[in-house]
Amino acid sequence: MLTSYDFRGLINQRFVQNLLPIPPINSLDNGKRTPDFELPDITNGKLVRLSDYWGLKPVILALTRIFTEKQYCPFCFPHILALNNNYEKFLERGIEILMITSTDREQSKTVVSDLSLKMPLLSDSSCQVFKNYQVGQALGAPLPGQFVLDKQGRLSYKHLFSFLDHNASIEDLLEVLDNYIVEQNNY
Protein backbone atom coordinates (compact mmCIF):
# COMPACT_ATOMS: atom_id res chain seq x y z
CA MET A 1 0.00 0.00 0.00
CA LEU A 2 0.95 3.63 -0.43
CA THR A 3 2.86 4.62 2.71
CA SER A 4 5.51 7.13 1.64
CA TYR A 5 5.93 9.87 -0.87
CA ASP A 6 8.16 8.74 -3.71
CA PHE A 7 8.14 11.14 -6.64
CA ARG A 8 10.75 9.32 -8.71
CA GLY A 9 9.45 8.74 -12.20
CA LEU A 10 6.88 11.54 -12.00
CA ILE A 11 8.53 13.85 -14.52
CA ASN A 12 8.50 11.96 -17.78
CA GLN A 13 7.21 12.34 -21.35
CA ARG A 14 3.62 11.60 -20.27
CA PHE A 15 3.82 14.29 -17.57
CA VAL A 16 5.03 16.92 -20.04
CA GLN A 17 2.42 15.97 -22.68
CA ASN A 18 -0.42 16.15 -20.13
CA LEU A 19 0.73 19.18 -18.13
CA LEU A 20 -1.62 21.78 -19.60
CA PRO A 21 -5.24 21.42 -18.54
CA ILE A 22 -7.76 20.24 -21.11
CA PRO A 23 -11.31 19.89 -19.78
CA PRO A 24 -13.26 16.67 -20.32
CA ILE A 25 -15.37 17.44 -23.38
CA ASN A 26 -16.45 13.96 -24.31
CA SER A 27 -18.68 13.83 -27.37
CA LEU A 28 -19.29 10.07 -27.39
CA ASP A 29 -23.01 9.39 -27.74
CA ASN A 30 -25.11 6.85 -25.85
CA GLY A 31 -26.15 4.00 -28.10
CA LYS A 32 -23.07 4.24 -30.33
CA ARG A 33 -19.94 2.12 -30.28
CA THR A 34 -16.94 3.63 -28.59
CA PRO A 35 -13.41 3.57 -30.05
CA ASP A 36 -11.79 0.15 -30.13
CA PHE A 37 -8.31 -0.33 -28.70
CA GLU A 38 -5.71 -2.97 -27.89
CA LEU A 39 -3.60 -2.63 -24.74
CA PRO A 40 -1.42 -4.92 -22.63
CA ASP A 41 -3.09 -6.33 -19.52
CA ILE A 42 -0.46 -6.11 -16.82
CA THR A 43 -2.46 -8.35 -14.46
CA ASN A 44 -2.20 -11.45 -16.66
CA GLY A 45 0.31 -10.54 -19.38
CA LYS A 46 -2.10 -10.72 -22.33
CA LEU A 47 -3.11 -8.20 -24.96
CA VAL A 48 -6.71 -7.05 -24.57
CA ARG A 49 -8.76 -5.80 -27.50
CA LEU A 50 -12.02 -4.10 -26.55
CA SER A 51 -13.82 -5.48 -29.62
CA ASP A 52 -13.16 -9.04 -28.38
CA TYR A 53 -15.91 -8.40 -25.80
CA TRP A 54 -18.46 -7.22 -28.37
CA GLY A 55 -21.29 -9.73 -28.57
CA LEU A 56 -20.14 -11.45 -25.37
CA LYS A 57 -20.62 -9.25 -22.30
CA PRO A 58 -20.98 -5.69 -21.06
CA VAL A 59 -17.77 -3.89 -20.08
CA ILE A 60 -16.92 -1.05 -17.75
CA LEU A 61 -13.96 1.01 -18.88
CA ALA A 62 -12.48 2.66 -15.81
CA LEU A 63 -9.90 5.15 -16.99
CA THR A 64 -7.99 6.04 -13.86
CA ARG A 65 -5.37 8.52 -12.79
CA ILE A 66 -2.13 7.14 -11.37
CA PHE A 67 0.90 9.44 -11.45
CA THR A 68 3.61 6.86 -10.72
CA GLU A 69 3.72 3.36 -9.29
CA LYS A 70 3.72 4.90 -5.80
CA GLN A 71 1.74 8.13 -6.33
CA TYR A 72 -2.01 7.84 -6.83
CA CYS A 73 -4.52 10.56 -7.45
CA PRO A 74 -6.23 11.16 -4.07
CA PHE A 75 -9.64 11.08 -5.82
CA CYS A 76 -8.92 7.93 -7.84
CA PHE A 77 -7.15 5.83 -5.22
CA PRO A 78 -10.34 5.07 -3.20
CA HIS A 79 -12.18 4.38 -6.47
CA ILE A 80 -9.52 1.90 -7.60
CA LEU A 81 -9.79 0.09 -4.26
CA ALA A 82 -13.61 0.09 -4.39
CA LEU A 83 -13.67 -1.38 -7.90
CA ASN A 84 -11.14 -4.03 -6.90
CA ASN A 85 -13.01 -4.90 -3.69
CA ASN A 86 -16.29 -5.24 -5.60
CA TYR A 87 -14.89 -6.92 -8.72
CA GLU A 88 -16.69 -10.19 -7.96
CA LYS A 89 -20.08 -8.39 -7.84
CA PHE A 90 -19.52 -7.28 -11.42
CA LEU A 91 -18.30 -10.70 -12.56
CA GLU A 92 -21.37 -12.35 -10.97
CA ARG A 93 -23.52 -10.15 -13.22
CA GLY A 94 -21.48 -11.15 -16.29
CA ILE A 95 -19.71 -7.79 -16.55
CA GLU A 96 -16.00 -7.20 -17.06
CA ILE A 97 -14.10 -4.21 -15.67
CA LEU A 98 -11.12 -3.00 -17.66
CA MET A 99 -9.12 -0.49 -15.64
CA ILE A 100 -6.88 1.67 -17.83
CA THR A 101 -3.94 3.69 -16.55
CA SER A 102 -1.38 5.90 -18.24
CA THR A 103 1.51 4.43 -16.24
CA ASP A 104 4.03 2.43 -18.24
CA ARG A 105 4.34 -1.36 -18.02
CA GLU A 106 6.92 -1.40 -15.22
CA GLN A 107 5.03 1.14 -13.11
CA SER A 108 1.79 -0.75 -13.75
CA LYS A 109 3.34 -4.04 -12.58
CA THR A 110 4.12 -2.39 -9.24
CA VAL A 111 0.54 -1.06 -9.00
CA VAL A 112 -0.90 -4.55 -9.63
CA SER A 113 1.35 -6.05 -6.97
CA ASP A 114 0.98 -3.30 -4.34
CA LEU A 115 -2.81 -3.17 -4.61
CA SER A 116 -3.32 -6.93 -5.20
CA LEU A 117 -5.48 -6.09 -8.20
CA LYS A 118 -7.86 -8.81 -9.31
CA MET A 119 -9.29 -6.94 -12.28
CA PRO A 120 -7.35 -6.34 -15.49
CA LEU A 121 -5.08 -3.28 -15.43
CA LEU A 122 -4.34 -2.08 -18.95
CA SER A 123 -1.32 0.14 -19.59
CA ASP A 124 -1.85 3.06 -21.98
CA SER A 125 1.43 4.95 -21.56
CA SER A 126 0.86 6.79 -24.86
CA CYS A 127 -2.46 8.09 -23.44
CA GLN A 128 -4.13 7.35 -26.79
CA VAL A 129 -7.21 5.69 -25.26
CA PHE A 130 -7.57 8.61 -22.85
CA LYS A 131 -7.46 10.98 -25.85
CA ASN A 132 -9.90 8.89 -27.89
CA TYR A 133 -12.36 8.89 -24.97
CA GLN A 134 -11.85 12.67 -24.51
CA VAL A 135 -11.51 12.62 -20.71
CA GLY A 136 -9.23 15.67 -20.57
CA GLN A 137 -5.97 16.14 -18.72
CA ALA A 138 -4.32 18.23 -16.01
CA LEU A 139 -1.14 18.38 -13.95
CA GLY A 140 0.77 15.72 -15.83
CA ALA A 141 -1.83 12.97 -16.28
CA PRO A 142 -5.11 12.30 -18.06
CA LEU A 143 -8.29 12.76 -16.04
CA PRO A 144 -10.40 9.76 -14.99
CA GLY A 145 -13.65 8.64 -16.57
CA GLN A 146 -15.94 5.63 -16.44
CA PHE A 147 -17.79 4.22 -19.44
CA VAL A 148 -20.37 1.44 -19.35
CA LEU A 149 -20.62 -0.40 -22.66
CA ASP A 150 -23.44 -2.80 -23.43
CA LYS A 151 -22.93 -6.30 -24.78
CA GLN A 152 -22.57 -4.90 -28.31
CA GLY A 153 -19.94 -2.33 -27.31
CA ARG A 154 -22.34 0.62 -27.38
CA LEU A 155 -22.10 3.36 -24.79
CA SER A 156 -24.80 3.12 -22.11
CA TYR A 157 -23.38 5.46 -19.48
CA LYS A 158 -20.44 7.79 -19.01
CA HIS A 159 -19.07 9.66 -16.04
CA LEU A 160 -16.37 12.29 -16.50
CA PHE A 161 -14.25 13.76 -13.74
CA SER A 162 -15.28 16.97 -12.02
CA PHE A 163 -14.13 18.36 -8.70
CA LEU A 164 -17.68 17.94 -7.40
CA ASP A 165 -18.12 14.35 -8.57
CA HIS A 166 -14.76 12.67 -9.09
CA ASN A 167 -15.66 9.12 -10.12
CA ALA A 168 -18.87 7.14 -10.60
CA SER A 169 -19.74 5.30 -7.40
CA ILE A 170 -19.87 1.52 -7.28
CA GLU A 171 -23.59 1.82 -6.49
CA ASP A 172 -24.23 3.97 -9.59
CA LEU A 173 -22.31 1.58 -11.83
CA LEU A 174 -24.13 -1.46 -10.43
CA GLU A 175 -27.50 0.30 -10.81
CA VAL A 176 -26.80 1.14 -14.46
CA LEU A 177 -25.76 -2.45 -15.10
CA ASP A 178 -28.66 -3.98 -13.17
CA ASN A 179 -31.09 -1.85 -15.21
CA TYR A 180 -29.36 -3.01 -18.38
CA ILE A 181 -29.62 -6.66 -17.32
CA VAL A 182 -33.35 -6.29 -16.52
CA GLU A 183 -33.87 -4.59 -19.89
CA GLN A 184 -32.10 -7.42 -21.72
CA ASN A 185 -34.11 -10.07 -19.88
CA ASN A 186 -37.38 -8.41 -20.93
CA TYR A 187 -36.58 -8.93 -24.62
Helices and strands as residue ranges (DSSP letters): H 13-17, E 38-40, E 47-49, G 50-53, E 59-63, E 66-68, E 71-72, H 76-85, H 87-92, E 96-101, H 105-115, E 121-123, H 128-132, E 137-138, E 141-142, E 145-149, E 155-160, H 170-185
